[in-house]
Amino acid sequence: MSTEAAIDIDREKGNFSYDTEYDFDAGIGLNEQVVNYIADVKGEDDWVRAFRQRALEVFDSKPLPTNWATKDLENIDFDKFRYYLSKGQKPSRTWDEVPDDVKETFERLGIPEQERAFLAGVEAQFDSEAAYSRMKDELAKDGVIFVGSTEGLKEHPEIFRKFFGKVIPTGDNKFSALNSAVFSGGSFIYVPPGVKVKQPLQAYFRINAENFGQFERTLIIADEGAEVTYMDHSDSMERPFDPRLPIDSELWKAGSEV
């Protein structure tokens, strides 16, 4: 396991937001219509839509957890939040192609500078979708995959589907079911056998909108003898409550290190 320091981000730097126009907005509240809207916008296969719908049923049937959570959870009104917001952007491979207001956000946080300094790859997510995703060319030649989960699900279904939902199942608790119903974004990483990624891979998750929940889903697969260091960071403007419910699934085989 690498001991390199994570990106040094001054949290006070993140205490801002921009007025942003969104092309896609699932609206406020959580129901089957919202889940289907997310699947429609993302152009997902039928099996993913069915996965989301089943997860919503589990969410509705599960009580709030009492064995590891505080009673503060009872104050959450799940129908007061938005569960999908996107400008319609696709993950760009250069910062020049990122929408101006989104790029200004990440420049203000110093992400492009940090990428140039010591990272092997960076993914930057703005609300529900990745705006930027890139890794060094030599890693791609070694067979390493580092993209957003939306892109990974579409471009590498033979790997993604095999491991998706296996580490933290939908039925584990109410919140894992919620993530499974409305997940969007996150990182997808695959490192082939014997490949050692010497520099860290970094994901940055930014909540810009108010009363919005970010529910990324990260899947890391390190094959036998592989090594990789992955870091993620998230923030938003200081508000009373911004729900962020990630599921980070790390899968590795004997002799690998994550």
Secondary structure in CASP SS format (residue, H / E / C, confidence):
PFRMAT SS
TARGET T0000
AUTHOR 0000-0000-0000
METHOD secondary structure of the structure
MODEL  1
M C 1.00
S C 1.00
T C 1.00
E C 1.00
A C 1.00
A C 1.00
I C 1.00
D C 1.00
I C 1.00
D C 1.00
R H 1.00
E H 1.00
K H 1.00
G H 1.00
N C 1.00
F C 1.00
S C 1.00
Y C 1.00
D C 1.00
T C 1.00
E C 1.00
Y C 1.00
D C 1.00
F E 1.00
D E 1.00
A C 1.00
G C 1.00
I E 1.00
G C 1.00
L C 1.00
N C 1.00
E H 1.00
Q H 1.00
V H 1.00
V H 1.00
N H 1.00
Y H 1.00
I H 1.00
A H 1.00
D H 1.00
V H 1.00
K H 1.00
G C 1.00
E C 1.00
D C 1.00
D H 1.00
W H 1.00
V H 1.00
R H 1.00
A H 1.00
F H 1.00
R H 1.00
Q H 1.00
R H 1.00
A H 1.00
L H 1.00
E H 1.00
V H 1.00
F H 1.00
D H 1.00
S H 1.00
K C 1.00
P C 1.00
L C 1.00
P C 1.00
T C 1.00
N C 1.00
W C 1.00
A C 1.00
T C 1.00
K H 1.00
D H 1.00
L H 1.00
E H 1.00
N H 1.00
I C 1.00
D C 1.00
F H 1.00
D H 1.00
K H 1.00
F C 1.00
R E 1.00
Y C 1.00
Y C 1.00
L E 1.00
S E 1.00
K C 1.00
G C 1.00
Q C 1.00
K C 1.00
P C 1.00
S E 1.00
R C 1.00
T C 1.00
W H 1.00
D H 1.00
E H 1.00
V C 1.00
P C 1.00
D H 1.00
D H 1.00
V H 1.00
K H 1.00
E H 1.00
T H 1.00
F H 1.00
E H 1.00
R H 1.00
L C 1.00
G C 1.00
I H 1.00
P H 1.00
E H 1.00
Q H 1.00
E H 1.00
R H 1.00
A H 1.00
F H 1.00
L C 1.00
A C 1.00
G E 1.00
V E 1.00
E E 1.00
A E 1.00
Q E 1.00
F E 1.00
D C 1.00
S C 1.00
E E 1.00
A E 1.00
A E 1.00
Y E 1.00
S E 1.00
R E 1.00
M E 1.00
K C 1.00
D H 1.00
E H 1.00
L H 1.00
A H 1.00
K H 1.00
D C 1.00
G C 1.00
V C 1.00
I E 1.00
F E 1.00
V E 1.00
G E 1.00
S H 1.00
T H 1.00
E H 1.00
G H 1.00
L H 1.00
K H 1.00
E H 1.00
H C 1.00
P H 1.00
E H 1.00
I H 1.00
F H 1.00
R H 1.00
K H 1.00
F H 1.00
F C 1.00
G C 1.00
K C 1.00
V C 1.00
I C 1.00
P C 1.00
T H 1.00
G H 1.00
D H 1.00
N C 1.00
K H 1.00
F H 1.00
S H 1.00
A H 1.00
L H 1.00
N H 1.00
S H 1.00
A H 1.00
V H 1.00
F C 1.00
S C 1.00
G C 1.00
G C 1.00
S E 1.00
F E 1.00
I E 1.00
Y E 1.00
V E 1.00
P C 1.00
P C 1.00
G C 1.00
V C 1.00
K E 1.00
V C 1.00
K C 1.00
Q C 1.00
P C 1.00
L E 1.00
Q E 1.00
A E 1.00
Y E 1.00
F E 1.00
R E 1.00
I E 1.00
N C 1.00
A C 1.00
E C 1.00
N C 1.00
F E 1.00
G C 1.00
Q E 1.00
F C 1.00
E C 1.00
R E 1.00
T E 1.00
L E 1.00
I E 1.00
I E 1.00
A E 1.00
D C 1.00
E C 1.00
G C 1.00
A C 1.00
E E 1.00
V C 1.00
T C 1.00
Y E 1.00
M E 1.00
D E 1.00
H E 1.00
S E 1.00
D E 1.00
S E 1.00
M C 1.00
E C 1.00
R C 1.00
P C 1.00
F C 1.00
D C 1.00
P C 1.00
R E 1.00
L C 1.00
P C 1.00
I E 1.00
D E 1.00
S E 1.00
E E 1.00
L E 1.00
W E 1.00
K C 1.00
A C 1.00
G C 1.00
S C 1.00
E E 1.00
V C 1.00
END
